Amino acid sequence: MRKYALLCAVLCITVYTYAQTDTTSEKSLEEAVVYSNKFAENKKNLAQKIDIISARTIARFNSQNTGDLLVNSGNIFVQKSQQGGSSPVIRGFEASRVLLVVDGVRMNNAIYRAGHLQNVITIDQNMLERVEVLYGPASTMYGSDGLGGVLHFRTKSPLLSTSGKMLVKGTGFVRFSTANEEKTGHADISIGGKKIAWLQSYTYSDFGDMKMGSNYNSKYPDFGRRSRYIETVNGVDYVRINEDDRVQLFSGYKQWDITQKLLFQPSDKIKHSLNIQYSNSSDVPRYDRLQDIRNFGGSIGTTLRYAEWYYGPQTRLLSAYELQTGRIGFLDAFKLNVNYQDIKESRQQREYRRYDRFDSRREHVKVIGFIADARKVWKQDELNFGFDGQLNDVKSVADRTNLLTGAVTKLDTRYPDGKNKMNYFGIYVQHLHKSKNAKLILNDGIRLQTVSLQSTIVDNSFFKLPVTEIKQTPFAVTGNLGLVYMPAANFRFTGNLSSGFRAPNIDDAVRIFESSTATRRILIPNADINPEYTYNLDIGFSQTIPGKAYFELTGFYTLFRNAIAPAPLKLNGQDSIVYNGVLCAVYASQNVNKAYVRGINARLKVELSPKVSWDNTVSQTFGRYVNPDGSKKPLDHIPPFFGKSSLSYTGKKLNMEVYGMFNGWKRIKDYNPDGEDNGQYATPDGMPGWFTLNWRGSYTVNKYLTVQGGVENIADRNYRYFASGFSAPGRNFILALRASL
């Protein structure tokens, strides 16, 4: 860790030296535009830290999915339980505590869990025009769930013709990767007239079993190896020896994404758009669970626990209509969005040689949403305000099939088998005031939010729970107060106070779930939990030296109150019950007294020449639960020290980048033993630190064709990301051909 601290010091000294020797006349900071305030706004005017991943960067990264795209930025940590998964972590918050937004519509629904999520990969990164990453609580603008931050994905739009001719634009590519034998194809086309435009896109990916690296840490020569697997032949399970234990058998899957957009703009002041997005997949094996072991039949030793454990096809459908207007009445701009989402997911599992119980649990979520936003500008003031709502309906079913007889019987559902409804309603006001000399900019805002949850259990015979109906109606007031100070055109100082909240959803309050840890636990419903709150302070500064360097440093401290975490609970006077033939300790989601998170993020970009640049990012986060007796224990989801360093060449036709990705150690003493850190998938000492050296480049043959290539993990390092039960790719050769109209 000392060497990383030394690296940060060197970065600071370097940019300070550049600042002292710069003789360039003052120029304004880059006028980057963001849409995180609902309407277009210069990034420099906002006190909240925001990163932008542009369409050009997305194409350059050439990532396999949206999770890998975030990893490549060097600023977002991503956990993986399987190849078909990616769970972003922002400032130590993950899953349901990070809000996902696509084209202004919140993706988080009533069953987003607090553990690890794979929903982000249902967004087609090949259709993104930008990603905006908001760090810290963002409840003022977006409501519940944005405790750690917001990932706002904006997809491409149809293009209208500005001439008398029809405008036709399109792109397409094919890509192959060796580590998992990936085969991906994508095509999109936009056809636009003067007032009407249409956009259509298709993406299909076939990912094979991932192969991990061969360069092992000398202390852990067998870490992550897939030495055994279960094969079913003529209905009989057999434990087999993997001929190549670096191949993570049963990790491959397929995915396809379709996007359709229609734009109708009858005048400069009115715009109508229809946005339809569809994502589906094959079955996605839950690779980490396929590694779980258990005692079998009382015999000495252990064997693999699951013969089958996979997610069924994950389907996401979004349909949204949006109306945008220019000046209307006293308003300078107005937007109305009405949307519908249909999400299906399932879990299928069967234990080794338990042919009598193939368990299937299936969830279907329907979400209706509406968003109304308005803007008023006068003199040095801007006011954004609006209201929004989201209505969630969850249907949960489950059954058990005897594969020997074909008999199907009832099974306890993941969520109550009756009514499951959760509704959000909120109003907000966000204000921005610029001083006359534009050196001081005030950001302030407030939101009022109400949430209602109702869930009923029809069949209570499985657990005989003391309650069969759970109702909650929490109300929250959150806000933000920030100041931007720019004493010179290229220097910027920010301070920001903000609060966030997350209402317990159906997954928190009423889920029934078996843990995979060595100490078996069963999680049962608990109506007596309250919303989580965060109170955050950000302080940051940035310095631009035109043509030479850019430096940014941000520090934050977050108080986490009413943090929801599993804790022991008695059911009918018992602290343990038999579940699926295993004695399990009874747990329930409960409000831990309090916790705190602090951290720092830094970036240094140096322009070595007009075509060569050196870009570096580092992030460090620390978090602890504080128990009622004053003792502390690690907060889960806290990533180790991580970052990226890259050297890039940008020419007229040739572009190249050599970059290193690195993670520090996550020692086992810093794992949370009761949360989602998955210590069972690490070494006895924790997750080792790692560094990978990588290269990628592209050559523009002509205006229609570009060739991309890359080599990831050149040294073939064997490693895993913290909390992941799935090993990262070994040496991976990538080739892509891109065409455009």
Phi, psi and omega in degrees: 000332179297322182294329178288322176296321178296321178300316178300318180297318179298319179298317180297315181297320180300310182291328178296319179298317178300318182296322182288330184262359183286133178242007180290142178296154184296135174228155182288154175299157181304132183276063178287135182256134176236163183239016184289343175267021180080329176236160182302132182212142175295130182303324184296342182274352186256133182284333180288140178290129181223132172251149179238130171250111187277168179299322179296319178292321179300315178294323180293320179296324176056045186281157180284325177210179185294328177296317178294327175301315180294320178300317183296340178293335182082359183246347184241127175273139182229127177266148177224127172264344179201167181299322178276050180203150175199120183240100183293145177238126177238116179053040177082008177245143188217164171058240184291353178262003171240127184270127174261130180229132176235122181051041177085354183256127180289132178272330181305128178237190190291346182243017172296122186271165182272355182278259179227139185240151175245008187297334184296334182282355175281358174266126182282106183294341180286348179250014181270135172265343177186156170234130176249124181253115178260123182262132180094170182306138180226034184289336181301313183273330192237355176084215186295153168095335184278057182288316180267335181159185182228137170252110183254113181259125179245121182272163181297154181242155174297152183250128175278153178277136177260003177239186180279354182261155176292136180262123179239120177229144179199157176221160176197157176202160169233145184219143176228135177233143187274327187298327179231016181051043180295137173228111183235139174229141181218144174211137173217151180215139177240127179240118186229135169258200183287326184237342184234137177219150183228136178234134179223137178215152177222139174223134177227132180229138175237110181253124176275186179295134183281138177254127181277172182286163182257349182270093186271152169298130187301333181280340184228068187292345182248010186297124175083355184297140178263079188281330183228155174209166180253129177243138179254118181239121181052039176082007181242134181275136175227140173274123183247158173268128180285122182296326175234097188286002172272346177274122183274084185302144181064044173242352182281160177197174178234152179212145175222145184226138179230135177231135176227133178222139177235130180239129175232117183235090183291337179208175180293341186260348185230135179219128175247138178219144175241128187235116179237125179232135180225130178227137179214164182215169168282185169300141180243106181300135175275087191300320183296322179290332178289352175264348183298144180239161177202161171291139184232121174064021179074005182285161178285137180098191184223162174217170179297142185279315188253129170279329178217135172201109181209153170278136172290175181310128179264116185248131174229122176240128176235129172233126183219134171252134180228134174249129176236135177230159171275219181299128178217115185063230179273357181272145176271338178200151180211140177225139175229127180233126175241127188220160178221135177235141178231115186236131176234136175210157181208163178229126181238132181210149175210131180280161183305122178060020171262077182288347181275353181214091168264110188263134179230123176237127188231135180238140178228118183245128175244131185229126173249130182225157174215146181219128175234121182233143179222156179227140174228129180238132174211130181050241182264015186240145173230137180231118172252133181208160180174186177217156181209164179203156179213127182247117182253134174231125185241129174245125183236124179229159180203148175206163179238130181249130172274110185290342180279323184251342184084359182291138179244126181236165180290151179223152177297133182277156179295321176238162181310144186275005178256230181277132176226102182231140177216124185234139179242136174220134181207156172231147184217158172222128177235125187241144177225127180235128179253131176293162184297328178270003176064016179272334179242133178228123181262131173245126176211150181194167180210148176225141170248126186227134173236145182225141175232137180228134175219129182216136183231142177257121180272309180258107182256018186283340185287317185237347183051058181290149183292339178231147179241001176218132180238129177230141175216143177221063181290151177231138184223146172238122179230162181196180178212150177216116184223159180223131174250128180237122180235085181293336177224161187299332186247012177238137184220128176240137180229144170224135187214125172254132181210154177233150179222160177215157174220117178285138176303129179262188183296326178294323179289313193276326191228010181288146171244124193209139176259127177286154179260007183287166183301321175273105187292136180225147175241128181263129182240165182298153177210113182282341188266053174239149185246166179299151173272147179228146170234145177231118196235141172239127176243137171226130182208162172213156178219149181225126175249131175243097189311127178078359184234305187200159172223134179227137179220135179224128180227132174240148181217155174221127184236127170269128184246115184244147182059031182302128182272126180209153178295139177212155182301145179209147178266138177244116183054039177082000182250140179266359176208153178219162175272124181224125183056035177079008182235137176287120185239138172289142181273125177231162174211152175293128181220160179279106172294147187307303181192165178207169176215153178224138174221157181185180183213146176224136181223149175220137174228124174238124182244128176272100182286332176198174179302339183245348184241131179224153179238117187239133185222139173225143174220146179220138178224131181227144179220135181212147179216141165280143175245113182284161180304331180274004179093349178288162183232153172216157184300139172280134180284166180077007181276114181286161174285176174302131182210165179176193185209145173225128184223145175242119188240144172241126180239107179249185181293319180240329184255131175230136179219152178214128170251125186217152177242135174249139182214149173228138174279178177295146165240100184289149184298332178292342179262007174278145172275120185286343185251357186255225189245027183278348173056053178300336181292343180257011177252182173280169177301338180263356184116200180261118182296149173289161182205162176217135176236141175256134188221158177219141171214154181201168178212151177227125179273107182291312175203188185290351181255339190225133176229137177254129178242143176215163179190159173227114177263147177053059185304322182279002178058044182289138174268122183200164173226151170284147178308139177072003181267144175255020185222130183279147181288164181297147170282204180303128189228117177266134185233135176225132179220144174242123181245136178235151180213152176256000000 
